[in-house]
Amino acid sequence: MIAIDIENPTVLRRTLEDLEKAIPTLGGSAIPIVGLEPNATAEVVEIKLGEIIATVNLLISTLNNEKPI
């Protein structure tokens, strides 16, 4: 492995740019996963479960489409 010369601004900038390019970008918007209220109805649970599944599917799809570093 080649040591990164962080004292050299050009090397540091290029390294950071390469790292930034490697970060996956979601193809849509993910919904934060939050807990349910203790008295949530089955309808609310079904809606929340659908949101969670959609978010997980989006994450899986994004990671499957990424090129290896």
Secondary structure, DSSP 8 states (H G I E B T S, - for coil): -----TTSHHHHHHHHHHHHHHS---SS---------TT--HHHHHHHHHHHHHHHHHHHHHHHH----
